[in-house]
Amino acid sequence: MAAAISLAFTLFLTPVFLRLFRKWGWGQVIRTPEAIENPSHEAKRGTPTMGGVIFILGTMVGYFTATYVGGGTPALSALLVLWLMVGFGAVGFIDDYMKVHSQRSLGLSGWRKIIGQLVVIIPFGIVALNFPNSFDQTPASGSISLFRDIPWLNLFAFAAILGWVLYLLWIAIIGVATSNSVNLTDGLDGLAAGAGVIVVGAYSLIAFWQFKQSCVGEGVEKAAFSGCYEVRDPFSLAIIAASVASSLIGFLWWNAPKAKVFMGDVGSMAIGGVITAMAILTRTELLLFIIAGVFVMASGSVILQRGYFKITRGKRLFLMSPFHHHLEMRGWSEVTIVVRMWIIAGLLAVSAVGLFYVEWLTRVD
C-alpha cells in the first residue's frame, strides 16, 4: 500500500507541481558559457527544477498513510530514514533556491553544504544509538558492518567518549560521501533517479530478508539461530525503502530523457540520505560501496581527475568529470549513457544482494 500510494502521488501529481514550479520561477540554471568544457545543455535552461520535493512528499504521504490505515505506528528506524531524507533534502533545497534566486550556478559553498549535512546526521547518529526496544535493540550499532556487525570493529571497544567520536565521525563520512556522490551523478536526465530506484530497491529486499530471518519476532524472542539478524524494525525499513523506490519510479516518468523536471540538489541529497540511513540501519555499511557502486564511480572519477591534474601539473585523465560527462564529450548520446549506467547500477546492486545472501548461506550451513 505504501509503495502504491507513493507511486501514484509522483506519477499523477507531478504535472500539478510543475505548474506551481513554473509560477514560482523554479527553473534550471545552466553553467555559464565560460565553462567551455561543459557539454552544451543550453536547451535545458528553464526546465522546472527542485523536483526532489515531489518524491520526498510522495514518500512521506505513502508511508504515513499506509501505516495509519494499516493500524500501525511509525517505527523509529523508519522515522530516522525520513529524517535523513528530509534533512539532507533541506540542505539541497537551500542550495537550489540560492541558485534559482540569483540565476547563477553557484549556491552553497562546499563547506557550508558539509556543515549542513553534519547538523542533520549528528542528531541521527545520537538517536540511532539510543531508545532501545523491548529486546534491547537500538536502530544502529557501534560496530562497523559489512553483511552484519563485525565484532572486532566495535568503535566503542576502548572508551565511551572516544567511541562516540569515532562513531559519529564514521557515519558522518558515510553521509557526506554518499549524498555528494549522488549529487555528482545527477548530471544527465534520469540518471540519478533511475540508479536510485535500483539501489534503494535493493536495500528494500535486504531489509525484508532480515525481517524474515530476524532473531526476534511478534512480541516474543525467538531462539537464536545461526544466520539471524539483530536489525531493529527490518520490516519498517523494507516498507520505507519500497516507498522511496516507488516514489522515484513515478518521478522518473517525468525525469527520463527528455526531462520535464529535474530533481535538483534537494532530490539528489535526499536520495543520498536514504541510502546512508539504510546502510547504517541494516548494518551493511561497507556493502554500500558495491550496492551503490554507480554513485561511487561518479565521485571516484572526480577524485581521480583532481588527483591526476595536480600530480601531472595540468594534464587530465578524463575529458571531463564526473565520468558520465567524459562519455558525453566522447560523443555518446545522453540516452545511451543513462541506460548503460542503469545497467551497471543493476549489475552492482544484484551482485551486492547476491553476496549478502551467500554470506547468510555460509552461516546456516
MARMAR-522847 format. One record per residue (C-alpha): residue number from 1; x, y, z. Coordinates in steps of 0.2 Angstrom, whole numbers. Layout:
N
NUM	X	Y	Z
...
END
This chain:
365
1	0	0	0
2	14	12	5
3	23	9	-12
4	7	10	-22
5	2	27	-14
6	20	34	-16
7	20	29	-35
8	3	36	-38
9	7	53	-29
10	23	56	-40
11	16	49	-56
12	0	58	-57
13	3	74	-46
14	20	79	-54
15	11	90	-68
16	2	99	-54
17	19	103	-45
18	27	108	-62
19	13	121	-64
20	17	128	-47
21	36	127	-50
22	34	137	-66
23	23	150	-57
24	37	152	-43
25	51	153	-56
26	60	137	-51
27	69	135	-67
28	85	126	-70
29	101	136	-71
30	114	131	-83
31	133	134	-80
32	139	149	-89
33	147	148	-107
34	164	152	-99
35	165	134	-94
36	169	129	-112
37	172	111	-107
38	155	108	-101
39	144	99	-114
40	131	110	-121
41	115	109	-111
42	108	126	-115
43	92	118	-121
44	88	113	-103
45	89	130	-96
46	72	135	-88
47	66	117	-86
48	57	116	-69
49	70	110	-55
50	69	106	-37
51	58	91	-41
52	65	81	-27
53	52	90	-16
54	39	79	-26
55	46	62	-22
56	50	67	-4
57	32	72	-1
58	26	56	-11
59	37	45	1
60	30	53	16
61	12	53	11
62	13	34	5
63	22	28	21
64	12	38	34
65	-5	34	25
66	-2	16	24
67	5	14	42
68	-10	23	49
69	-23	14	38
70	-15	-2	42
71	-17	1	61
72	1	3	65
73	13	16	71
74	28	23	63
75	44	14	68
76	59	23	75
77	70	16	61
78	59	22	48
79	57	39	55
80	76	40	56
81	77	36	37
82	64	50	34
83	74	62	45
84	90	60	34
85	80	61	18
86	71	77	23
87	86	84	32
88	98	82	18
89	85	87	6
90	83	103	15
91	101	107	13
92	100	104	-5
93	84	114	-6
94	93	129	1
95	107	127	-12
96	94	125	-26
97	85	141	-20
98	100	151	-20
99	104	146	-37
100	87	150	-44
101	85	166	-34
102	102	173	-41
103	101	164	-58
104	119	158	-56
105	125	140	-55
106	133	144	-38
107	123	140	-22
108	130	135	-5
109	149	133	-4
110	156	115	-2
111	160	118	17
112	143	125	20
113	135	110	12
114	145	99	23
115	141	109	39
116	123	107	35
117	124	89	32
118	133	87	49
119	119	96	58
120	107	83	51
121	117	67	53
122	124	70	71
123	107	70	79
124	103	55	68
125	118	46	75
126	114	50	93
127	96	44	92
128	100	29	82
129	111	23	97
130	98	26	110
131	80	22	114
132	81	3	114
133	66	-8	111
134	59	-22	122
135	73	-33	115
136	86	-20	119
137	89	-17	101
138	94	1	95
139	92	6	77
140	111	7	74
141	126	-1	82
142	143	5	87
143	152	-8	76
144	157	-6	58
145	147	-18	47
146	148	-27	31
147	134	-40	30
148	131	-38	48
149	141	-30	63
150	159	-35	63
151	163	-38	81
152	182	-34	81
153	177	-17	73
154	167	-11	88
155	170	8	89
156	166	8	107
157	179	-5	112
158	191	6	121
159	182	21	129
160	164	28	128
161	169	46	124
162	182	40	110
163	169	28	104
164	156	41	102
165	168	52	92
166	173	38	81
167	155	33	78
168	149	50	74
169	164	53	63
170	161	36	54
171	143	39	50
172	147	57	45
173	159	51	32
174	146	39	25
175	133	53	25
176	143	66	17
177	151	55	4
178	135	46	-1
179	125	62	-3
180	138	71	-13
181	141	56	-24
182	123	55	-29
183	123	74	-31
184	138	72	-44
185	129	58	-53
186	114	69	-56
187	120	77	-72
188	110	68	-85
189	91	66	-87
190	85	52	-77
191	102	45	-72
192	102	48	-53
193	83	44	-52
194	85	28	-61
195	100	22	-51
196	92	27	-35
197	77	16	-39
198	89	1	-41
199	99	5	-26
200	85	9	-14
201	75	-6	-21
202	90	-17	-17
203	90	-11	1
204	71	-14	2
205	75	-33	-2
206	89	-34	10
207	78	-27	24
208	64	-38	20
209	76	-53	21
210	82	-48	38
211	64	-47	43
212	61	-65	38
213	77	-70	47
214	76	-59	62
215	82	-65	79
216	66	-59	87
217	48	-58	81
218	30	-55	86
219	32	-50	104
220	42	-65	110
221	61	-68	107
222	64	-82	95
223	78	-95	99
224	93	-88	92
225	98	-97	76
226	113	-96	65
227	112	-83	52
228	98	-72	61
229	99	-53	60
230	99	-42	75
231	92	-27	65
232	79	-17	73
233	62	-14	63
234	68	-23	47
235	50	-24	40
236	48	-5	43
237	64	-2	34
238	58	-13	19
239	42	-3	18
240	50	15	19
241	63	9	6
242	49	2	-5
243	40	19	-3
244	56	29	-9
245	59	17	-24
246	41	18	-30
247	41	37	-27
248	56	38	-38
249	49	27	-51
250	34	39	-53
251	46	54	-53
252	56	45	-67
253	42	45	-78
254	44	64	-79
255	63	65	-77
256	68	52	-90
257	76	59	-106
258	70	72	-111
259	66	78	-94
260	51	88	-90
261	58	91	-72
262	75	90	-63
263	77	84	-46
264	89	97	-41
265	101	96	-26
266	86	94	-15
267	82	77	-23
268	100	70	-25
269	104	74	-7
270	88	67	-1
271	92	50	-11
272	109	51	-3
273	101	52	14
274	90	37	12
275	104	26	6
276	115	32	20
277	102	28	33
278	98	11	25
279	116	6	25
280	118	11	43
281	102	4	50
282	103	-13	40
283	121	-15	46
284	128	-16	29
285	139	0	29
286	154	-7	19
287	142	-16	7
288	137	1	2
289	152	3	-9
290	146	-11	-20
291	127	-9	-19
292	128	10	-23
293	144	7	-34
294	137	18	-48
295	137	33	-37
296	154	28	-31
297	160	29	-49
298	155	47	-51
299	163	53	-35
300	178	42	-39
301	181	49	-56
302	181	67	-49
303	194	62	-36
304	205	53	-49
305	203	68	-61
306	208	81	-47
307	222	70	-41
308	229	67	-58
309	228	85	-63
310	238	90	-48
311	251	76	-50
312	254	80	-68
313	253	98	-66
314	238	102	-78
315	235	86	-88
316	218	77	-87
317	213	59	-85
318	196	62	-92
319	189	74	-104
320	178	80	-90
321	172	73	-74
322	161	65	-67
323	164	50	-79
324	147	52	-87
325	151	69	-94
326	168	61	-101
327	157	49	-111
328	146	64	-117
329	162	73	-123
330	167	57	-132
331	151	58	-142
332	139	46	-133
333	121	51	-133
334	113	56	-117
335	101	41	-118
336	114	29	-121
337	124	34	-106
338	109	34	-95
339	103	17	-99
340	120	9	-98
341	124	17	-82
342	107	10	-76
343	113	-7	-82
344	129	-5	-72
345	119	0	-57
346	108	-15	-58
347	123	-27	-60
348	132	-20	-45
349	116	-20	-34
350	112	-38	-39
351	130	-43	-35
352	129	-35	-18
353	112	-43	-14
354	119	-60	-20
355	135	-58	-9
356	123	-54	6
357	113	-70	3
358	129	-80	1
359	135	-74	17
360	119	-80	25
361	120	-97	17
362	138	-100	24
363	131	-96	42
364	116	-108	41
365	126	-122	34
END
